[in-house]
């Protein structure tokens, strides 16, 4: 068994695709039109293009409990997911220059260094540098 696709709820798939590719640096892998203007839209790490795909899922727009859950996590400051990086400070500097908002600047937490950013689509995302 292996993980091939993991979903993250987004309020606007086009905006999410732009943020996740142009700002975070992921690569679009799959873009299949579905009903009602939705898409099966995935991105992957440019360093691991055959690795797990991140599904930019429009669930909050069509399923109220998903929207409530997403808002509750965001308002509590809880990250929806995390992405590993080699250097949190360098990513923080790069992304800050691109206008990305961080709710937590790089912070040493013992076994890792973390930072938390706003993905502009309803989610907090934690960046993690393992020590």
Helices and strands as residue ranges (DSSP letters): E 5-9, H 13-18, I 19-23, E 27-33, G 35-37, E 39-44, E 53-57, G 59-61, H 64-76, E 81-84, H 88-97, E 102-108, E 112-118, E 124-130
